[in-house]
Amino acid sequence: MNLGDNLLGVPATLLPVNAELDARFAAGDEPEDLARQFPAAQLPWALMAEDAWHEGREVESYAFARVGYHRGLDALRKAGWRGQGPVPWEHEPNRGFLRALYALRRAAGAIGETEEVDRIGQFLRDSDPTAIEAIEAGA
């Protein structure tokens, strides 16, 4: 999806760049350390959700993903989001939120929260229909 592709006419929401977080992430800081340094950022919570998932800790994955999701909603609103419209994957700062959404959907399914799986899945597809494929491809 290109940033200009928008059938609803609602402008895409682009979260701001956090250069310090990006630098610490690129330097290899652990997700837990990133969460301590940047608790309002979505990426550290999404990373912790992914780590917990791969370690078989489904409930912890759900909890971390839910924090990332709520931090993301706060950030989206602050960036002008009004509850609808694209949140494009191609805009790198949006990826933490989209990864948290993906992790939340997956963990919700694992713990039997089927309504949440459907709701979050639709939210993820509405945000960017390419995000699921990109995340699953390891982008």
Biotite code that builds the C-alpha atoms (Angstrom):
import biotite.structure as struc

atoms = struc.array([
    struc.Atom([0.000, 0.000, 0.000], chain_id="A", res_id=1, res_name="MET", atom_name="CA", element="C"),
    struc.Atom([1.331, 3.423, -0.879], chain_id="A", res_id=2, res_name="ASN", atom_name="CA", element="C"),
    struc.Atom([0.900, 6.209, 1.622], chain_id="A", res_id=3, res_name="LEU", atom_name="CA", element="C"),
    struc.Atom([-1.412, 7.847, -0.925], chain_id="A", res_id=4, res_name="GLY", atom_name="CA", element="C"),
    struc.Atom([-3.670, 4.781, -1.396], chain_id="A", res_id=5, res_name="ASP", atom_name="CA", element="C"),
    struc.Atom([-6.746, 5.460, 0.692], chain_id="A", res_id=6, res_name="ASN", atom_name="CA", element="C"),
    struc.Atom([-10.209, 4.527, -0.461], chain_id="A", res_id=7, res_name="LEU", atom_name="CA", element="C"),
    struc.Atom([-11.902, 6.085, 2.586], chain_id="A", res_id=8, res_name="LEU", atom_name="CA", element="C"),
    struc.Atom([-10.436, 9.517, 2.037], chain_id="A", res_id=9, res_name="GLY", atom_name="CA", element="C"),
    struc.Atom([-9.217, 9.535, 5.642], chain_id="A", res_id=10, res_name="VAL", atom_name="CA", element="C"),
    struc.Atom([-5.581, 10.625, 5.844], chain_id="A", res_id=11, res_name="PRO", atom_name="CA", element="C"),
    struc.Atom([-3.003, 8.061, 6.891], chain_id="A", res_id=12, res_name="ALA", atom_name="CA", element="C"),
    struc.Atom([-1.697, 8.379, 10.425], chain_id="A", res_id=13, res_name="THR", atom_name="CA", element="C"),
    struc.Atom([2.078, 8.509, 10.640], chain_id="A", res_id=14, res_name="LEU", atom_name="CA", element="C"),
    struc.Atom([3.588, 8.106, 14.079], chain_id="A", res_id=15, res_name="LEU", atom_name="CA", element="C"),
    struc.Atom([6.617, 10.281, 14.788], chain_id="A", res_id=16, res_name="PRO", atom_name="CA", element="C"),
    struc.Atom([10.156, 8.996, 14.494], chain_id="A", res_id=17, res_name="VAL", atom_name="CA", element="C"),
    struc.Atom([11.883, 8.272, 17.793], chain_id="A", res_id=18, res_name="ASN", atom_name="CA", element="C"),
    struc.Atom([15.547, 8.507, 16.807], chain_id="A", res_id=19, res_name="ALA", atom_name="CA", element="C"),
    struc.Atom([16.822, 7.610, 20.274], chain_id="A", res_id=20, res_name="GLU", atom_name="CA", element="C"),
    struc.Atom([14.686, 4.435, 20.422], chain_id="A", res_id=21, res_name="LEU", atom_name="CA", element="C"),
    struc.Atom([15.729, 3.510, 16.892], chain_id="A", res_id=22, res_name="ASP", atom_name="CA", element="C"),
    struc.Atom([19.409, 3.943, 17.786], chain_id="A", res_id=23, res_name="ALA", atom_name="CA", element="C"),
    struc.Atom([19.101, 1.858, 20.972], chain_id="A", res_id=24, res_name="ARG", atom_name="CA", element="C"),
    struc.Atom([17.209, -0.869, 19.059], chain_id="A", res_id=25, res_name="PHE", atom_name="CA", element="C"),
    struc.Atom([19.833, -0.880, 16.290], chain_id="A", res_id=26, res_name="ALA", atom_name="CA", element="C"),
    struc.Atom([22.551, -1.101, 18.958], chain_id="A", res_id=27, res_name="ALA", atom_name="CA", element="C"),
    struc.Atom([20.958, -4.320, 20.226], chain_id="A", res_id=28, res_name="GLY", atom_name="CA", element="C"),
    struc.Atom([19.380, -3.165, 23.480], chain_id="A", res_id=29, res_name="ASP", atom_name="CA", element="C"),
    struc.Atom([17.100, -5.795, 24.983], chain_id="A", res_id=30, res_name="GLU", atom_name="CA", element="C"),
    struc.Atom([13.336, -5.220, 24.671], chain_id="A", res_id=31, res_name="PRO", atom_name="CA", element="C"),
    struc.Atom([12.957, -5.027, 28.467], chain_id="A", res_id=32, res_name="GLU", atom_name="CA", element="C"),
    struc.Atom([15.594, -2.285, 28.617], chain_id="A", res_id=33, res_name="ASP", atom_name="CA", element="C"),
    struc.Atom([13.889, -0.437, 25.757], chain_id="A", res_id=34, res_name="LEU", atom_name="CA", element="C"),
    struc.Atom([10.556, -0.652, 27.599], chain_id="A", res_id=35, res_name="ALA", atom_name="CA", element="C"),
    struc.Atom([12.176, 0.876, 30.687], chain_id="A", res_id=36, res_name="ARG", atom_name="CA", element="C"),
    struc.Atom([13.723, 3.692, 28.638], chain_id="A", res_id=37, res_name="GLN", atom_name="CA", element="C"),
    struc.Atom([10.727, 4.246, 26.346], chain_id="A", res_id=38, res_name="PHE", atom_name="CA", element="C"),
    struc.Atom([7.626, 2.946, 28.160], chain_id="A", res_id=39, res_name="PRO", atom_name="CA", element="C"),
    struc.Atom([5.232, 4.832, 25.870], chain_id="A", res_id=40, res_name="ALA", atom_name="CA", element="C"),
    struc.Atom([6.703, 3.276, 22.709], chain_id="A", res_id=41, res_name="ALA", atom_name="CA", element="C"),
    struc.Atom([4.965, 0.308, 21.129], chain_id="A", res_id=42, res_name="GLN", atom_name="CA", element="C"),
    struc.Atom([7.983, -1.486, 19.668], chain_id="A", res_id=43, res_name="LEU", atom_name="CA", element="C"),
    struc.Atom([9.514, -2.719, 22.958], chain_id="A", res_id=44, res_name="PRO", atom_name="CA", element="C"),
    struc.Atom([6.160, -4.175, 24.046], chain_id="A", res_id=45, res_name="TRP", atom_name="CA", element="C"),
    struc.Atom([5.661, -5.839, 20.666], chain_id="A", res_id=46, res_name="ALA", atom_name="CA", element="C"),
    struc.Atom([9.171, -7.319, 20.862], chain_id="A", res_id=47, res_name="LEU", atom_name="CA", element="C"),
    struc.Atom([8.539, -8.657, 24.371], chain_id="A", res_id=48, res_name="MET", atom_name="CA", element="C"),
    struc.Atom([5.241, -10.152, 23.155], chain_id="A", res_id=49, res_name="ALA", atom_name="CA", element="C"),
    struc.Atom([7.069, -11.859, 20.291], chain_id="A", res_id=50, res_name="GLU", atom_name="CA", element="C"),
    struc.Atom([9.793, -13.192, 22.604], chain_id="A", res_id=51, res_name="ASP", atom_name="CA", element="C"),
    struc.Atom([7.227, -14.534, 25.069], chain_id="A", res_id=52, res_name="ALA", atom_name="CA", element="C"),
    struc.Atom([5.273, -16.158, 22.219], chain_id="A", res_id=53, res_name="TRP", atom_name="CA", element="C"),
    struc.Atom([8.351, -17.938, 20.869], chain_id="A", res_id=54, res_name="HIS", atom_name="CA", element="C"),
    struc.Atom([9.103, -19.180, 24.394], chain_id="A", res_id=55, res_name="GLU", atom_name="CA", element="C"),
    struc.Atom([5.590, -20.627, 24.752], chain_id="A", res_id=56, res_name="GLY", atom_name="CA", element="C"),
    struc.Atom([4.442, -18.014, 27.276], chain_id="A", res_id=57, res_name="ARG", atom_name="CA", element="C"),
    struc.Atom([1.101, -17.212, 25.644], chain_id="A", res_id=58, res_name="GLU", atom_name="CA", element="C"),
    struc.Atom([-0.460, -15.296, 28.539], chain_id="A", res_id=59, res_name="VAL", atom_name="CA", element="C"),
    struc.Atom([2.618, -13.106, 28.918], chain_id="A", res_id=60, res_name="GLU", atom_name="CA", element="C"),
    struc.Atom([2.657, -12.548, 25.157], chain_id="A", res_id=61, res_name="SER", atom_name="CA", element="C"),
    struc.Atom([-0.956, -11.409, 25.384], chain_id="A", res_id=62, res_name="TYR", atom_name="CA", element="C"),
    struc.Atom([-0.183, -9.029, 28.250], chain_id="A", res_id=63, res_name="ALA", atom_name="CA", element="C"),
    struc.Atom([2.839, -7.467, 26.546], chain_id="A", res_id=64, res_name="PHE", atom_name="CA", element="C"),
    struc.Atom([0.933, -7.127, 23.262], chain_id="A", res_id=65, res_name="ALA", atom_name="CA", element="C"),
    struc.Atom([-2.015, -5.496, 25.022], chain_id="A", res_id=66, res_name="ARG", atom_name="CA", element="C"),
    struc.Atom([0.290, -2.881, 26.553], chain_id="A", res_id=67, res_name="VAL", atom_name="CA", element="C"),
    struc.Atom([1.802, -2.208, 23.109], chain_id="A", res_id=68, res_name="GLY", atom_name="CA", element="C"),
    struc.Atom([-1.687, -1.949, 21.628], chain_id="A", res_id=69, res_name="TYR", atom_name="CA", element="C"),
    struc.Atom([-2.846, 0.593, 24.225], chain_id="A", res_id=70, res_name="HIS", atom_name="CA", element="C"),
    struc.Atom([0.393, 2.582, 23.989], chain_id="A", res_id=71, res_name="ARG", atom_name="CA", element="C"),
    struc.Atom([-0.170, 2.575, 20.232], chain_id="A", res_id=72, res_name="GLY", atom_name="CA", element="C"),
    struc.Atom([-3.729, 3.864, 20.540], chain_id="A", res_id=73, res_name="LEU", atom_name="CA", element="C"),
    struc.Atom([-2.440, 6.698, 22.721], chain_id="A", res_id=74, res_name="ASP", atom_name="CA", element="C"),
    struc.Atom([0.270, 7.543, 20.181], chain_id="A", res_id=75, res_name="ALA", atom_name="CA", element="C"),
    struc.Atom([-2.140, 7.357, 17.237], chain_id="A", res_id=76, res_name="LEU", atom_name="CA", element="C"),
    struc.Atom([-4.575, 9.723, 18.924], chain_id="A", res_id=77, res_name="ARG", atom_name="CA", element="C"),
    struc.Atom([-1.752, 12.116, 19.732], chain_id="A", res_id=78, res_name="LYS", atom_name="CA", element="C"),
    struc.Atom([-0.754, 11.982, 16.020], chain_id="A", res_id=79, res_name="ALA", atom_name="CA", element="C"),
    struc.Atom([-4.272, 12.989, 14.964], chain_id="A", res_id=80, res_name="GLY", atom_name="CA", element="C"),
    struc.Atom([-5.924, 9.605, 14.400], chain_id="A", res_id=81, res_name="TRP", atom_name="CA", element="C"),
    struc.Atom([-9.684, 9.729, 14.913], chain_id="A", res_id=82, res_name="ARG", atom_name="CA", element="C"),
    struc.Atom([-10.495, 6.024, 15.151], chain_id="A", res_id=83, res_name="GLY", atom_name="CA", element="C"),
    struc.Atom([-10.266, 5.148, 11.486], chain_id="A", res_id=84, res_name="GLN", atom_name="CA", element="C"),
    struc.Atom([-8.014, 5.346, 8.494], chain_id="A", res_id=85, res_name="GLY", atom_name="CA", element="C"),
    struc.Atom([-4.757, 3.821, 7.405], chain_id="A", res_id=86, res_name="PRO", atom_name="CA", element="C"),
    struc.Atom([-1.757, 3.246, 9.623], chain_id="A", res_id=87, res_name="VAL", atom_name="CA", element="C"),
    struc.Atom([0.700, 2.246, 6.893], chain_id="A", res_id=88, res_name="PRO", atom_name="CA", element="C"),
    struc.Atom([3.303, -0.462, 7.481], chain_id="A", res_id=89, res_name="TRP", atom_name="CA", element="C"),
    struc.Atom([5.719, 1.223, 5.085], chain_id="A", res_id=90, res_name="GLU", atom_name="CA", element="C"),
    struc.Atom([6.087, 4.111, 7.556], chain_id="A", res_id=91, res_name="HIS", atom_name="CA", element="C"),
    struc.Atom([8.656, 2.548, 9.887], chain_id="A", res_id=92, res_name="GLU", atom_name="CA", element="C"),
    struc.Atom([7.508, 4.241, 13.143], chain_id="A", res_id=93, res_name="PRO", atom_name="CA", element="C"),
    struc.Atom([4.061, 2.604, 12.674], chain_id="A", res_id=94, res_name="ASN", atom_name="CA", element="C"),
    struc.Atom([5.542, -0.888, 12.727], chain_id="A", res_id=95, res_name="ARG", atom_name="CA", element="C"),
    struc.Atom([5.743, -1.222, 16.502], chain_id="A", res_id=96, res_name="GLY", atom_name="CA", element="C"),
    struc.Atom([2.008, -0.620, 16.766], chain_id="A", res_id=97, res_name="PHE", atom_name="CA", element="C"),
    struc.Atom([1.182, -2.975, 13.897], chain_id="A", res_id=98, res_name="LEU", atom_name="CA", element="C"),
    struc.Atom([3.444, -5.676, 15.353], chain_id="A", res_id=99, res_name="ARG", atom_name="CA", element="C"),
    struc.Atom([1.716, -5.263, 18.729], chain_id="A", res_id=100, res_name="ALA", atom_name="CA", element="C"),
    struc.Atom([-1.670, -5.649, 17.009], chain_id="A", res_id=101, res_name="LEU", atom_name="CA", element="C"),
    struc.Atom([-0.471, -8.794, 15.250], chain_id="A", res_id=102, res_name="TYR", atom_name="CA", element="C"),
    struc.Atom([0.925, -10.226, 18.492], chain_id="A", res_id=103, res_name="ALA", atom_name="CA", element="C"),
    struc.Atom([-2.301, -9.405, 20.339], chain_id="A", res_id=104, res_name="LEU", atom_name="CA", element="C"),
    struc.Atom([-4.427, -11.153, 17.714], chain_id="A", res_id=105, res_name="ARG", atom_name="CA", element="C"),
    struc.Atom([-2.206, -14.248, 17.803], chain_id="A", res_id=106, res_name="ARG", atom_name="CA", element="C"),
    struc.Atom([-2.054, -14.447, 21.611], chain_id="A", res_id=107, res_name="ALA", atom_name="CA", element="C"),
    struc.Atom([-5.792, -13.768, 21.952], chain_id="A", res_id=108, res_name="ALA", atom_name="CA", element="C"),
    struc.Atom([-6.406, -16.793, 19.754], chain_id="A", res_id=109, res_name="GLY", atom_name="CA", element="C"),
    struc.Atom([-4.124, -18.917, 21.892], chain_id="A", res_id=110, res_name="ALA", atom_name="CA", element="C"),
    struc.Atom([-6.016, -18.054, 25.080], chain_id="A", res_id=111, res_name="ILE", atom_name="CA", element="C"),
    struc.Atom([-9.473, -18.415, 23.515], chain_id="A", res_id=112, res_name="GLY", atom_name="CA", element="C"),
    struc.Atom([-10.449, -14.742, 23.108], chain_id="A", res_id=113, res_name="GLU", atom_name="CA", element="C"),
    struc.Atom([-12.155, -15.384, 19.759], chain_id="A", res_id=114, res_name="THR", atom_name="CA", element="C"),
    struc.Atom([-14.079, -12.099, 19.625], chain_id="A", res_id=115, res_name="GLU", atom_name="CA", element="C"),
    struc.Atom([-10.857, -10.202, 20.173], chain_id="A", res_id=116, res_name="GLU", atom_name="CA", element="C"),
    struc.Atom([-9.136, -12.213, 17.434], chain_id="A", res_id=117, res_name="VAL", atom_name="CA", element="C"),
    struc.Atom([-11.790, -11.091, 14.954], chain_id="A", res_id=118, res_name="ASP", atom_name="CA", element="C"),
    struc.Atom([-11.851, -7.470, 16.148], chain_id="A", res_id=119, res_name="ARG", atom_name="CA", element="C"),
    struc.Atom([-8.081, -7.051, 16.227], chain_id="A", res_id=120, res_name="ILE", atom_name="CA", element="C"),
    struc.Atom([-7.691, -8.885, 12.917], chain_id="A", res_id=121, res_name="GLY", atom_name="CA", element="C"),
    struc.Atom([-10.093, -6.455, 11.275], chain_id="A", res_id=122, res_name="GLN", atom_name="CA", element="C"),
    struc.Atom([-8.334, -3.492, 12.889], chain_id="A", res_id=123, res_name="PHE", atom_name="CA", element="C"),
    struc.Atom([-5.010, -4.775, 11.565], chain_id="A", res_id=124, res_name="LEU", atom_name="CA", element="C"),
    struc.Atom([-6.385, -5.282, 8.034], chain_id="A", res_id=125, res_name="ARG", atom_name="CA", element="C"),
    struc.Atom([-8.061, -1.859, 8.103], chain_id="A", res_id=126, res_name="ASP", atom_name="CA", element="C"),
    struc.Atom([-4.825, -0.241, 9.276], chain_id="A", res_id=127, res_name="SER", atom_name="CA", element="C"),
    struc.Atom([-2.807, -1.757, 6.450], chain_id="A", res_id=128, res_name="ASP", atom_name="CA", element="C"),
    struc.Atom([-3.854, -4.811, 4.434], chain_id="A", res_id=129, res_name="PRO", atom_name="CA", element="C"),
    struc.Atom([-0.183, -5.621, 3.770], chain_id="A", res_id=130, res_name="THR", atom_name="CA", element="C"),
    struc.Atom([0.918, -5.643, 7.422], chain_id="A", res_id=131, res_name="ALA", atom_name="CA", element="C"),
    struc.Atom([0.101, -9.277, 8.243], chain_id="A", res_id=132, res_name="ILE", atom_name="CA", element="C"),
    struc.Atom([2.030, -10.559, 5.241], chain_id="A", res_id=133, res_name="GLU", atom_name="CA", element="C"),
    struc.Atom([4.964, -8.251, 5.981], chain_id="A", res_id=134, res_name="ALA", atom_name="CA", element="C"),
    struc.Atom([5.120, -9.319, 9.621], chain_id="A", res_id=135, res_name="ILE", atom_name="CA", element="C"),
    struc.Atom([4.870, -12.996, 8.772], chain_id="A", res_id=136, res_name="GLU", atom_name="CA", element="C"),
    struc.Atom([7.629, -12.553, 6.183], chain_id="A", res_id=137, res_name="ALA", atom_name="CA", element="C"),
    struc.Atom([9.850, -11.149, 8.922], chain_id="A", res_id=138, res_name="GLY", atom_name="CA", element="C"),
    struc.Atom([10.029, -7.642, 7.505], chain_id="A", res_id=139, res_name="ALA", atom_name="CA", element="C"),
])
